[in-house]
């Protein structure tokens, strides 16, 4: 691709590994983006040494369209892939995209507009989930419900303003010079950690509903629990680095799991603490499930939602304590959590 003096460049970056079922749809979605006048783009996809045909398919797409570039990611995790792309990126604006998301045709145009309008260091849109199949739909409904995620503004489609963190992200290039790249010691939560680092240094993060995308979540309870356990596991490593979490609501699942364990240990003396805790949580699950089903517009999800919500909380809470155990013992991360789960 040859830039003219009137052209401005946005670099799209995306990590992937073993995404043969999704890579073509992702490339098509990105290449359909309608950019503002005077802008062009390059798309850098960091392949984590895929062995399912993704790499070969990606190389074929790159050969057919000079806007696409395959970048090696021998680290095989998100943070190393993102940093490999940033090191090769030439754009004045850098936008992170996700292989498992669909993007409105004006997604990048709105990112560019909001960067200029807000003056923020990082901008993005709300995190909107859409599942496939009955279980996937229930997981998406729980994911979107503020009763489940603690009122996170990232799930609020109507919110416009400053936030603690934002889905994916779009930055001016100098943000990575000022705040540094992604932390390559983190398998998960590298985006939350980078946003926390940015805010602690005086930077601003902005969310706008004009930036529209759809995320496809896990489709089974087993995969959901494994994902949330991994997210929880890496939270204490972020807290150790900065002395605080990205948001205090992220500690609530760990506190619930601790209360559950404590009440279980008290069973030889009294069953009432555990019975009371389970009754309270059961009431919460009923109310949260009803709220999620109503917001999703489908009462058929109601039967699956209690188990889905519990998987969110128990997976994240248990993972947080497992991570804290390794942090307190001054050990490196467990090999069980050293790769991305899907």
Secondary structure, DSSP 8 states (H G I E B T S, - for coil): ----TT-EEEEEEEEESS-TTTHHHHHHHHHT----TTEEEEEEEEE----SSHHHHHHHHHHH-TTEEEEE-TT-SHHHHHHHHHHH---SEEEE--TTEEE-TTHHHHHHHHHHHH--SEEE----B---HHHHHHHHHHHH-HHHHTT-GGG-TT--EE-S--SS-EEETHHHHHH----TT-SS-HHHHHHHHHHHTT--EEE-TTS-EEE---SSHHHHHHHHHHHHHHHHHHHHHHSS-S-GGGGHHHHHHHHHHHHHHGGGT-SHHHHHHHHHHHHHHHHHHHHHHHHHT-GGGHHHHHHHHHHHHHHHHHHHHHHHHHHHTT----GGGSS---
